[in-house]
């Protein structure tokens, strides 16, 4: 069992497998709003950042970026329960951590309501003591503010915490906050994207935390 007392998880790509849901939502949005296919080679590297930040990179102006967010969320919400999956071992890991007396939080770039919806869908919500969504802080991962907010709520110092995520933004946020960090070997992000922000350890599966 990990030695840290406070365990912070990213959501998408970490506790939940939402790759298909996210991909189809982006495809629909780019087709409807811009009439083009998704430039995946450019877009993938920004996964893990707030949605509006991603849309601004490809929109013609702020109004179009806001429209893209609206269309994306409508599609995503409509198909969420059918396409979202739980990461193998997530429930068992949260149960074991909670039984061992660990405090569990989620730090995500999704809005709070959407994040809780995913947790409830797979009965993970009862193990999460606090959740920091993109709508709760002015700065977002890779900035450390969301991590600091979760730690403040749970009343732990960074030295007693572990931040777990699939993206370099998760790891950088944890490192800048002063926590231990764990990356995931099934991440869609290429290894070079973690250069200069390597996690303290890599996990082959979430249950590695309790072995």
C-alpha positions in Angstrom: 0.0 0.0 0.0 1.3 3.5 -0.8 2.8 5.4 2.1 1.1 8.7 1.3 -2.1 9.4 3.3 -3.8 11.5 0.6 -4.4 10.1 -2.9 -5.5 12.4 -5.7 -6.7 11.0 -9.0 -7.3 12.5 -12.4 -10.6 11.4 -13.8 -10.7 10.8 -17.6 -8.0 8.3 -18.7 -7.3 7.5 -15.1 -10.4 6.3 -13.1 -12.6 6.4 -16.2 -12.0 5.2 -19.7 -13.7 7.9 -21.8 -11.5 7.8 -24.9 -14.3 6.7 -27.2 -16.8 9.2 -25.7 -14.3 12.1 -26.1 -13.3 11.1 -29.6 -16.8 10.9 -30.9 -17.7 14.2 -29.2 -14.8 16.0 -30.9 -15.6 14.4 -34.2 -19.2 15.5 -34.0 -18.3 19.0 -32.9 -15.7 19.7 -35.6 -18.1 18.3 -38.3 -21.1 20.4 -37.2 -19.4 23.7 -36.3 -16.4 23.8 -38.6 -17.3 21.3 -41.3 -13.9 19.6 -41.1 -12.4 16.4 -39.5 -10.6 16.6 -36.3 -6.8 17.3 -36.5 -6.0 14.5 -34.1 -2.3 14.9 -34.4 -2.6 18.4 -33.0 -5.5 17.8 -30.6 -4.3 14.8 -28.7 -1.4 16.7 -27.1 -3.9 19.0 -25.4 -6.1 16.4 -23.9 -6.3 16.9 -20.1 -6.7 20.7 -20.5 -10.0 22.4 -19.9 -12.4 22.1 -22.9 -12.6 25.8 -23.8 -8.8 26.1 -23.9 -8.7 23.2 -26.4 -11.5 24.7 -28.6 -9.8 28.1 -28.7 -6.8 26.5 -30.4 -8.9 25.6 -33.4 -11.8 28.1 -33.5 -11.8 31.2 -35.7 -12.8 33.4 -32.8 -14.1 33.3 -29.2 -17.7 33.1 -30.3 -17.0 30.0 -32.3 -15.0 28.5 -29.5 -17.9 28.9 -27.2 -20.2 27.3 -29.8 -17.9 24.4 -30.1 -17.9 23.8 -26.3 -21.7 24.0 -26.4 -22.0 21.4 -29.2 -19.4 19.2 -27.6 -21.1 19.1 -24.2 -24.6 18.4 -25.7 -23.2 15.4 -27.6 -21.0 14.2 -24.7 -23.9 14.4 -22.2 -26.3 12.6 -24.5 -23.9 9.7 -25.1 -22.0 9.7 -21.8 -23.6 6.7 -20.1 -23.5 4.5 -23.2 -19.8 5.1 -24.1 -18.1 5.8 -20.8 -16.3 2.9 -19.1 -14.7 2.4 -15.8 -10.9 1.7 -15.8 -10.2 -1.9 -14.8 -9.4 -2.1 -11.1 -10.6 1.4 -10.3 -13.3 0.3 -7.9 -11.2 -2.3 -6.1 -8.4 0.2 -5.7 -10.6 2.9 -4.2 -12.1 0.4 -1.8 -8.7 -0.8 -0.7 -7.3 2.7 -0.3 -10.4 3.8 1.7 -10.2 0.6 3.9 -6.5 1.5 4.6 -7.6 4.9 5.9 -6.4 7.0 2.9 -8.2 10.2 1.9 -9.2 10.2 -1.7 -9.7 13.2 -4.0 -10.3 13.8 -7.7 -8.6 16.7 -9.6 -10.0 17.0 -13.1 -10.2 19.4 -16.0 -13.9 18.5 -16.5 -16.6 20.6 -15.0 -17.7 19.4 -11.6 -21.2 18.2 -12.4 -20.0 16.1 -15.4 -17.2 14.6 -13.2 -19.5 13.6 -10.4 -21.9 12.0 -13.0 -19.1 9.7 -14.2 -18.2 8.7 -10.7 -21.8 8.0 -9.8 -22.3 5.9 -12.9 -19.7 3.4 -11.8 -20.3 3.8 -8.0 -17.0 5.4 -7.4 -18.5 8.5 -5.9 -18.8 7.1 -2.3 -15.0 6.8 -2.0 -14.2 10.3 -3.1 -14.1 12.9 -0.4 -13.5 16.0 -2.6 -13.5 16.8 -6.3 -12.0 19.8 -7.9 -13.4 20.6 -11.3 -12.3 23.1 -14.0 -15.1 25.4 -12.9 -13.7 25.7 -9.4 -10.3 27.4 -10.0 -9.1 30.2 -12.2 -5.9 28.3 -13.1 -5.9 24.7 -14.3 -3.5 21.8 -14.7 -0.5 21.9 -15.3 -0.7 24.8 -12.8 -0.8 23.5 -9.2 -3.8 25.5 -8.0 -6.3 22.6 -8.4 -4.0 20.3 -6.5 -3.6 22.9 -3.7 -7.3 23.3 -3.4 -7.9 19.5 -3.0 -5.2 19.4 -0.4 -6.6 22.3 1.5 -10.0 20.7 1.6 -8.6 17.4 2.7 -6.2 19.1 5.2 -3.0 17.5 4.0 0.4 18.9 3.1 1.8 18.1 -0.3 4.5 15.9 1.2 1.7 13.5 2.4 0.0 13.3 -1.0 0.3 11.3 -4.2 -1.1 12.7 -7.5 -2.0 10.1 -10.1 -2.8 10.8 -13.8 -2.4 9.8 -17.4 -1.4 13.1 -18.8 1.8 15.2 -18.5 -0.4 18.0 -17.2 -1.5 15.9 -14.2 2.1 15.0 -13.4 3.4 18.6 -13.8 0.6 19.9 -11.6 1.5 17.4 -8.9 5.2 18.1 -9.2 4.7 21.9 -9.0 2.5 21.4 -5.9 5.2 19.3 -4.2 3.3 15.9 -4.2 4.6 12.5 -5.1 3.4 11.6 -8.6 2.4 8.4 -10.5 1.9 8.1 -14.2 0.0 5.4 -16.1 1.6 3.1 -18.6 -1.6 2.9 -20.7 -1.6 6.7 -21.4 -2.3 7.9 -25.0 0.4 10.5 -24.5 3.8 9.7 -26.0 6.7 9.3 -23.7 8.5 12.4 -24.9 5.6 14.5 -23.7 6.7 13.7 -20.1 10.3 14.8 -20.7 11.2 17.2 -17.9 8.1 16.2 -15.9 8.6 12.5 -15.3 6.5 11.0 -12.5 8.1 9.4 -9.5 6.6 6.0 -10.5 4.7 4.4 -13.3 1.7 2.1 -12.8 0.9 -0.8 -15.1 -2.6 -0.9 -13.6 -4.4 0.9 -10.8 -4.3 -2.1 -8.5 -0.5 -1.7 -8.4 -1.2 0.8 -5.7 -2.4 -1.9 -3.4 0.0 -4.7 -4.2 
